């Protein structure tokens, strides 16, 4: 070894660290040679391309989403003047029945218990219905509310007071009738896995207004996680820094956010500096942008130790505010998440996603019944949603906060065959052809209803809205033409709305 490094007798012996670095580089060189030799030219080219940093390419070079490499969440201006600065998106996992909440059908009530005409069944796919099911009328009374006269059932008495701030879309349609693919489609624009979620697109396009908190936060409540899994707030082929951060409404917002025992904040700072040095050397060697994401996330976690703990601490709210939301500190509940959503929104978080599990009302037992589990879920969500709208409005934030409510599809107007129509566990099957969502704030028309379904709520008869249309409309309110908000991947400019033609639902915008 001495002869190798000191042939002239004039150079100093290398240090142990230098020897290790030389050995590492030699191993790296050998492994690359072996790979390229065994895999051929095409595979070798693909390997080399994978080492290059990813770059975004906007359609016609109209938009530039590039940022300093060390600031991937730096705020960027929207393409157009935006009505919405942030989004609070509430997804009722399992698909709530629009026929028991917002889409009142007195004719369906009239024909309750009669056989469903065969013309409604032929050529249709259902998750569980078979044979000839009975029609099932609305299970709860409806009344008109507000100056707009919107119909709302007695399951949502608090929310009914805010219908003049809400825009109902009663003509939503999807092409998926199973939960997981329908949820993935609703949030990523495709039923296939691996696509970025709408929150990731928003954060990629706009960044975040608070560098001490994630730009995209996901909050869960209910007995389980969504069927579609973490890809509902994932970043897909976008850099992973834009994925949603799943947080908790009790305990540390993020697991292991607090320092371990005997680890001071100053010691953690020194450890992070050392890790950052190693990561920077790795980036200089390989050029992988995910290494920069890792550095950014470590730094954000450090900053979040102070600000996130404060943002999620609802005990700092007044007793009256807690009562308005029906929030109880220390619990993991939809009510607490609604209050946390407002606290995150006022602190500059760009996209806040609330998932509430359990709305799959098949009638297969008490928890899945329209008269038991469904009632409990309505009671647990009605007051918090109403309080959220009132709170945002009182603080002047509803003007630039887009609030969204919905599920992955609707429910059938016929009874699922799991007992008779008078059974205490009555329920409805999945229905992709017609369902209801509502929006409020950020330039959306309040007191307005868009679209119609037929007399029993089975088919859309006016102003159909596809998932891509809905996504295009949300992006427009955030200041983007959905064609131009794209990312170069696999040789194409990929979009949330895909390659199909999508339309902004301009009728719902003020």
Long-range contacts (C-beta under 8 A, 24 or more apart in sequence): 51-286, 51-287, 51-288, 52-287, 53-287, 53-288, 53-289, 54-239, 54-289, 54-488, 55-488, 56-486, 56-487, 56-488, 57-486, 57-487, 57-488, 57-493, 58-484, 58-485, 58-486, 58-493, 59-483, 59-484, 59-486, 59-493, 60-484, 62-484, 63-484, 63-485, 65-204, 65-205, 65-487, 67-207, 69-289, 69-292, 70-292, 70-295, 70-296, 71-211, 71-296, 72-239, 72-241, 72-242, 72-292, 72-293, 72-296, 73-203, 73-207, 73-208, 73-211, 73-215, 73-241, 73-242, 73-296, 73-300, 74-207, 74-211, 75-206, 75-207, 75-208, 75-209, 76-205, 76-206, 76-207, 77-479, 78-205, 78-206, 78-478, 78-479, 78-480, 79-479, 79-480, 79-481, 79-484, 79-485, 80-476, 80-479, 80-480, 80-481, 81-479, 82-477, 82-478, 82-479, 83-400, 83-402, 83-442, 83-443, 83-477, 83-509, 84-400, 84-401, 84-402, 84-441, 84-442, 84-443, 84-474, 84-477, 84-478, 84-479, 85-209, 85-350, 85-400, 85-401, 85-442, 86-345, 86-348, 86-349, 86-350, 86-351, 86-352, 86-400, 86-401, 86-402, 87-199, 87-202, 87-350, 87-351, 87-352, 87-401, 87-402, 87-403, 87-404, 87-474, 87-478, 88-341, 88-342, 88-345, 88-352, 88-354, 88-388, 88-401, 88-402, 88-403, 88-404, 89-198, 89-199, 89-351, 89-352, 89-353, 89-354, 89-404, 90-338, 90-354, 90-356, 90-385, 90-403, 90-404, 90-405, 90-406, 91-183, 91-186, 91-187, 91-226, 91-232, 91-353, 91-354, 91-355, 91-356, 91-406, 91-407, 91-408, 92-356, 92-359, 92-377, 92-381, 92-405, 92-406, 92-407, 93-179, 93-183, 93-222, 93-226, 93-227, 93-355, 93-356, 93-357, 93-358, 93-359, 93-360, 93-407, 93-408, 94-179, 94-357, 94-358, 94-359, 94-360, 94-361, 94-407, 94-408, 95-179, 95-182, 95-359, 95-360, 95-407, 95-408, 95-409, 95-410, 95-411, 95-430, 95-435, 96-359, 96-361, 96-374, 96-377, 96-407, 96-411, 97-361, 97-370, 97-374, 97-410, 97-411, 97-428, 98-170, 98-410, 98-411, 98-434, 98-435, 98-436, 98-457, 99-138, 99-410, 99-411, 99-413, 99-428, 99-457, 100-138, 100-139, 100-140, 100-153, 100-155, 100-370, 100-374, 100-411, 101-152, 101-153, 101-155, 101-156, 101-378, 101-436, 102-150, 102-151, 102-152, 102-153, 102-168, 102-170, 102-436, 102-438, 103-151, 103-170, 103-436, 103-453, 103-457, 104-138, 104-142, 104-151, 104-153, 105-137, 105-138, 105-413, 105-453, 105-455, 105-456, 105-457, 107-455, 107-456, 108-135, 108-136, 108-137, 108-138, 108-413, 108-455, 108-456, 108-457, 109-137, 109-138, 110-137, 111-135, 111-137, 111-456, 112-136, 112-137, 112-421, 113-137, 113-421, 116-414, 120-414, 120-458, 125-177, 126-177, 126-412, 126-429, 126-430, 127-177, 127-178, 127-429, 127-430, 128-362, 128-416, 128-417, 128-418, 128-429, 128-430, 129-412, 129-414, 129-416, 129-417, 129-429, 130-417, 131-417, 133-412, 133-414, 133-415, 133-416, 133-417, 134-414, 134-415, 134-421, 135-413, 135-414, 135-415, 135-456, 136-413, 136-414, 136-415, 136-421, 136-426, 136-428, 139-370, 139-371, 139-426, 146-447, 147-447, 148-446, 148-447, 148-448, 148-449, 150-447, 150-449, 155-374, 155-375, 155-378, 155-379, 155-382, 156-378, 156-382, 157-382, 158-382, 158-383, 158-385, 158-386, 158-387, 159-382, 159-385, 159-386, 159-389, 161-386, 162-386, 162-389, 162-390, 162-440, 163-447, 164-446, 164-447, 165-389, 165-393, 165-398, 165-440, 165-441, 165-446, 165-447, 166-389, 166-438, 166-439, 166-440, 166-446, 166-447, 167-438, 167-439, 167-440, 167-444, 167-445, 167-446, 167-447, 167-448, 167-449, 167-450, 167-508, 168-436, 168-437, 168-438, 168-448, 168-449, 168-450, 169-436, 169-437, 169-438, 169-439, 169-450, 169-451, 169-465, 169-470, 169-505, 169-508, 170-434, 170-436, 170-449, 170-450, 170-451, 170-452, 170-453, 171-434, 171-450, 171-451, 171-452, 171-453, 171-460, 171-462, 171-463, 171-464, 171-465, 172-406, 172-410, 172-434, 172-435, 172-436, 172-437, 172-451, 172-465, 172-467, 172-470, 173-432, 173-433, 173-434, 173-435, 173-460, 173-464, 173-465, 173-466, 173-467, 174-408, 174-409, 174-432, 174-435, 174-466, 174-467, 175-432, 176-408, 176-409, 176-432, 177-409, 177-430, 177-431, 177-432, 178-430, 179-227, 179-228, 179-360, 179-408, 179-430, 180-227, 180-228, 180-229, 181-228, 182-408, 182-409, 182-430, 182-432, 183-226, 183-227, 183-228, 183-232, 183-408, 184-228, 184-231, 184-232, 185-408, 185-467, 186-406, 186-408, 186-467, 187-228, 187-232, 187-233, 188-231, 188-232, 188-234, 188-236, 188-496, 189-467, 189-468, 189-471, 189-495, 189-496, 189-497, 189-498, 190-498, 193-231, 194-231, 194-236, 194-237, 195-231, 195-236, 195-237, 195-494, 196-234, 196-235, 196-236, 196-237, 196-238, 196-242, 196-487, 196-496, 197-231, 197-232, 197-233, 197-234, 197-235, 197-236, 197-243, 197-244, 198-351, 198-471, 198-474, 198-496, 199-233, 199-244, 199-350, 199-351, 199-353, 200-233, 200-234, 200-235, 200-236, 200-238, 200-242, 200-243, 200-244, 201-238, 201-242, 201-475, 201-485, 201-496, 202-350, 202-351, 202-475, 202-478, 203-242, 203-350, 203-351, 204-235, 204-238, 204-239, 204-242, 204-485, 204-487, 205-475, 205-478, 205-480, 205-485, 206-350, 206-478, 206-479, 207-350, 208-348, 208-349, 208-350, 209-348, 209-349, 209-350, 210-307, 210-347, 210-348, 210-349, 211-300, 211-303, 212-300, 212-303, 212-304, 212-306, 212-307, 212-308, 213-300, 213-304, 213-307, 213-308, 213-311, 213-344, 213-347, 213-348, 213-349, 214-244, 214-245, 214-247, 214-300, 214-304, 214-349, 215-242, 215-349, 215-350, 215-351, 216-242, 216-243, 216-244, 216-245, 216-349, 216-350, 216-351, 216-352, 216-353, 217-244, 217-245, 217-247, 217-344, 217-349, 217-351, 217-352, 217-353, 218-244, 218-245, 218-246, 218-247, 218-353, 218-355, 219-246, 219-247, 219-248, 219-249, 219-337, 219-340, 219-341, 219-352, 219-353, 219-354, 219-355, 220-246, 220-337, 220-355, 220-357, 221-249, 221-332, 221-333, 221-334, 221-336, 221-337, 221-354, 221-355, 221-356, 221-357, 222-334, 222-355, 222-356, 222-357, 222-358, 223-357, 223-358, 224-357, 224-358, 225-355, 225-357, 226-355, 226-357, 232-353, 232-355, 233-353, 237-487, 237-489, 237-490, 237-494, 238-487, 239-289, 239-290, 239-293, 240-290, 240-293, 241-293, 241-296, 241-297, 244-351, 244-353, 247-308, 247-312, 247-340, 248-312, 248-332, 249-312, 249-314, 249-331, 249-332, 249-333, 249-336, 249-337, 249-340, 250-330, 250-331, 250-332, 250-336, 252-309, 253-304, 253-308, 253-309, 253-311, 253-312, 254-301, 254-304, 254-308, 257-301, 257-304, 257-305, 257-308, 257-309, 258-305, 259-305, 265-305, 268-302, 269-302, 272-298, 272-299, 272-302, 307-347, 311-340, 311-343, 311-344, 311-347, 312-340, 312-343, 314-339, 314-340, 314-343, 321-391, 324-383, 324-387, 324-390, 324-391, 325-383, 325-384, 325-387, 325-388, 325-391, 326-380, 326-383, 326-384, 326-387, 327-384, 333-380, 334-380, 334-381, 334-384, 335-380, 335-381, 335-383, 335-384, 337-384, 338-384, 338-385, 338-387, 338-388, 339-384, 339-387, 339-388, 341-388, 342-388, 342-391, 342-392, 342-397, 345-392, 345-397, 345-401, 346-395, 346-397, 356-380, 356-381, 359-407, 361-411, 361-427, 361-428, 362-416, 362-418, 362-427, 362-428, 362-429, 363-415, 363-416, 363-418, 363-419, 363-423, 363-425, 363-426, 363-427, 363-428, 364-416, 364-418, 364-425, 364-427, 365-425, 366-425, 368-425, 368-427, 369-424, 369-425, 369-426, 369-427, 370-426, 370-427, 370-428, 371-424, 371-425, 371-426, 372-424, 372-425, 389-440, 389-441, 392-441, 397-441, 398-440, 398-441, 398-442, 399-441, 399-442, 400-441, 400-442, 401-441, 401-442, 402-439, 402-440, 402-441, 402-442, 402-444, 402-474, 402-477, 402-478, 403-439, 403-440, 403-441, 403-442, 404-437, 404-438, 404-439, 404-474, 405-437, 405-438, 405-439, 406-435, 406-436, 406-437, 406-438, 407-435, 407-437, 409-435, 410-434, 410-435, 410-436, 410-457, 411-435, 412-458, 413-456, 413-457, 413-458, 431-458, 433-458, 433-459, 433-460, 434-458, 434-459, 434-460, 437-470, 439-508, 442-477, 443-477, 443-509, 443-510, 444-477, 444-508, 444-509, 444-510, 445-507, 445-508, 445-509, 445-510, 446-510, 448-508, 450-505, 450-507, 450-508, 463-507, 465-505, 466-502, 468-497, 468-498, 468-500, 468-501, 468-502, 469-502, 469-503, 469-504, 469-505, 470-505, 471-496, 471-497, 471-502, 472-497, 472-502, 472-503, 472-504, 472-505, 473-504, 473-505, 473-508, 473-509, 476-504, 476-509, 477-509
